[in-house]
Amino acid sequence: MDRTSSRRPEELIVPGFQRTANQNLPHHHDDDVDLEQLVNEMNSSMESVYSTTDTALLLNNGHAHAPHHHHHHHHIHAAYPGHSQAHRRHTPPLPSSSPSRERLQHSQPMHIQAVRCLQEAHQLRPASLPAIPNPFPELCSPAGSPILSPIQTSDNHIVKVWSEDGAGKVVEIPADMTARDVCQLLVYKSHCLDDNAWTLVEHHPILGLERCLEDHELVVQVQASMSSDSKFLFRKNYAKYEFFRNPLNFFPEQMVALCQESDGSIPQSQLLQNFLNSSSCPEIQGYLYVKEPGRKSWKKLYMFLRRSGLYYSTKGTSKEPRHLQLLSDLEDSNIFTIITGRKLHNAPTDYQFCIKPSKVRSDCKELKMLCAEDEQSRTCWMTAFRLLKYGIVLYQSYNVPQQRKSNHSHFTAPVRSVSENSLVAMDFSGRTGRVIDNPVEAQSAALEEGQTWRKRSQRMNVLGSPSPLHPSSLSTVIHRTQVWFHGRIMREEAHKMMIQQGQVDGLFLLRDSQSNPKAFVLTLCHHQKIKHFQILPCEEDGQVFFSLDDGTTKFTDLIHLVEFYQLNRGVLPCKLKHPCTAVAL
């Protein structure tokens, strides 16, 4: 460097070095600063700090800057040519055989490339440290990214289900969802009471047909075979598996036989076993009316229902193979109830049903229209069709809720404490209380106390003043909130609802009387026959009561009446068991 430079020697020294030199050598004059000794001290301190593996990284990265720093080092010595000999006398030069120490002399800031540093750090990482997995692989991979990858189609399908009141609910279900699972989903969404009687109904309004889906059927597959005007209904069907509980009511003895025997009947104890056992060959036989294709006329034929299909005899009641003609198979067909009435098809009776091939959507010519003599006969044919087609699968579906009920019985049973179990009936009518030992007397005392409480609660409100609603008016409206009450519906509509929900013993509903505006009607099913009982009001001491037996047994309201006949048969042919309900989705 030129000696005539206008800059002072102190200005040529790095500021950090200048401060260090002033602190370490306070007795030297500014011109006597031993720069080489100072640099050596700084290098030795840096060497102790960067003694780890990271030091090698910094040195390798700083290779490209070595010529620049070396030039700068000579640049500093050139400013003091007169002191070069003194420096060499006081401080020995650095040995040239140590390349690392030679590199450590360059103390200027180094520029480290971030990518190169990360790559080298990955190479030098100990093998004992596991690699941290990427928590968001879908954001880094184009195939799994919801933004970079194409939109993937879902396997779910849209199904719309309608209730009895005309309301609909749309559900999205997978392709393998069964009818039972869909019913469970709708029960959960609609907050209904799950009594395993809910079912999906395949409804064809143009054809006038409907059937209850089996619990194991796949809803998406059934929907694919339906026409655009068809729909699913959500309703109860108490008779879905009733034939497992009371098979004698569903299969009259004269209609059930074995195929091998000409007139042999099946013992009642082995009735269901023969239907469920695929190796046995039971059959249903009897007369049915068959609608002739393309005409409104019906022909009465003797029919045989077997595992292979439905046959009719061309010669009276003969079951010889040469006299049997196949009318329909069971494998690719389903059995439906006809809901349009007998006038549309000019049917001989009201008990119509139909066999519809699965491939047929809306062609009436492919339907096999049949008609039975009575309701019991029609139920027998339709139940046997289901049993012969599905066999043991129906029994497995019937057992699923039974097993679930037994597994969770300890949750459903009411939990009684020790103090409740030790309660006894007491009589406080005398001067001193006494324990009622007679169970009949204890029950009558409990009923009397309940009657007294019911009367008191009707006349008094919470504050103890007379209720603003008169007791007689309250008893006429309190039942309208119950699921079994259907208001002002016609007798025919009540019949239709009972048939739709399965004609099992104990199925009932209450409705307003059409002939007497102050009376009500109890509609009850017994032995697959629907009967009606009028409930008349009667007045006693200014209090209105309701009675089914001309005042012999009186009740303060219809809820009390229903609760009584659910426990006691009384004048009815059977107890009230299943309320005929209509749910709103």
ABEGO torsion letter per residue (X at the ends): XBAABABBAAAABBAAAAAAAAAABAABBAAABBAAAAAAAAAAAAAAABABAAAAAAAAAAAAAAAAAAAAAAAAAAABAAAAAAAAAABBBBBAABAAAAAAABABBBBBBAAAAAAAAAAABBAABBBBBBABAAAABAAABAAABBBBBBABBBBBBBBAAGBBBBBBBBAABBAAAAAAAAAAAAGBBBAGABBBBBBBAAAGBBBBBBAABBAAAAAAABBAABBBBBBBBAAAAAAAABAAAABBAAABBBAABAABBBBAAAAAAAAABAABBBBBBEBBBBBBBGBABBBBBBBBBBAAEBBBBABEABABAAABBBABBAAABBBBBBAAEAAAAGBABABBBBBBBAABAABAAABBBBBBABAAAAAAAAAAAAAAAAEAAAAAAAAAAAAAAAAAAAAABBBBBAAAAABBBBBAABABBBBBABAAAAAAAAAAAAAAAAAAAAABBAAGBBBABBAAAAAAAAAAABAABAEBBBAAAAAAAAAAAEBBBGBBBBBBBAABAABBBBBBBBGGBBBBBBBBBBBBGGBBBBBAAGGABBBABAAAAAAAAAABAEABABBBABBBBBBBX
